Amino acid sequence: MEIDQFQAVIAETYGERDKARGTAASVAWLCEEVGELAQAVRKGTVADQRHELGDVFAWLASLAHQMGLSLDEAAQRYADGCPRCGSIPCACA
């Protein structure tokens, strides 16, 4: 699945509920999911890590949708490597 397709599925599935909740609450949920991902990375199984990574990505997609932004366009910033030095791998000091 492409990033823009994923964002569209999340918007269709949760868009109205998340819009009613608002961006501030969505950021809070995203932060909570990042915390759960951190715990899964430290102590969880690969299945736990995959689950939490998916949750983080879903909340990020929902937030982007609420803000009228495209995750695909945001990711393009890194399409050619490091956006600061332009290298792959990054050659920044």
SVG drawing of the C-alpha trace seen along z (x, -y; Angstrom):
<svg xmlns="http://www.w3.org/2000/svg" viewBox="-17 -22 48 33">
<polyline fill="none" stroke="black" stroke-width="0.4" points="0.0,0.0 1.3,-3.5 1.5,-6.2 -1.3,-8.3 -3.6,-5.2 -2.9,-4.4 -3.7,-8.0 -7.0,-7.8 -8.0,-4.6 -7.4,-6.1 -9.3,-9.2 -12.2,-7.2 -12.2,-4.9 -11.6,-7.3 -11.7,-10.8 -15.0,-12.1 -14.3,-10.8 -10.8,-12.2 -11.9,-15.5 -14.5,-15.8 -11.8,-15.0 -9.5,-17.7 -5.8,-18.0 -4.7,-18.6 -6.3,-15.4 -5.0,-13.5 -1.4,-14.7 -1.9,-13.5 -3.0,-10.0 -0.1,-10.0 2.3,-10.7 0.7,-8.0 1.2,-5.5 4.9,-6.6 5.3,-5.8 3.8,-2.4 6.1,-1.9 9.1,-2.8 8.1,-0.2 7.6,2.4 11.0,1.7 12.6,2.1 10.6,5.1 8.2,6.4 8.2,9.0 8.5,8.3 4.7,8.6 4.3,6.0 6.7,3.7 4.9,4.1 1.5,3.5 2.7,0.3 4.5,-1.0 1.2,-0.6 -0.7,-2.5 1.8,-5.4 1.6,-5.5 -2.2,-5.5 -2.3,-8.4 0.2,-10.3 -1.9,-9.7 -5.0,-10.9 -3.3,-14.0 -2.0,-14.8 -5.5,-14.4 -7.0,-16.7 -4.4,-19.3 -5.0,-19.0 -1.5,-17.7 -0.2,-14.8 2.2,-12.4 3.4,-11.4 4.4,-15.0 6.0,-15.3 8.1,-12.2 9.3,-13.6 11.6,-15.9 13.8,-12.8 13.4,-11.3 17.0,-12.3 18.6,-11.5 19.4,-13.9 17.5,-17.2 20.3,-19.2 23.4,-17.8 21.7,-15.9 23.8,-12.8 23.0,-9.1 24.2,-8.2 24.0,-11.6 27.4,-13.3 26.4,-16.1 28.9,-16.7"/>
</svg>
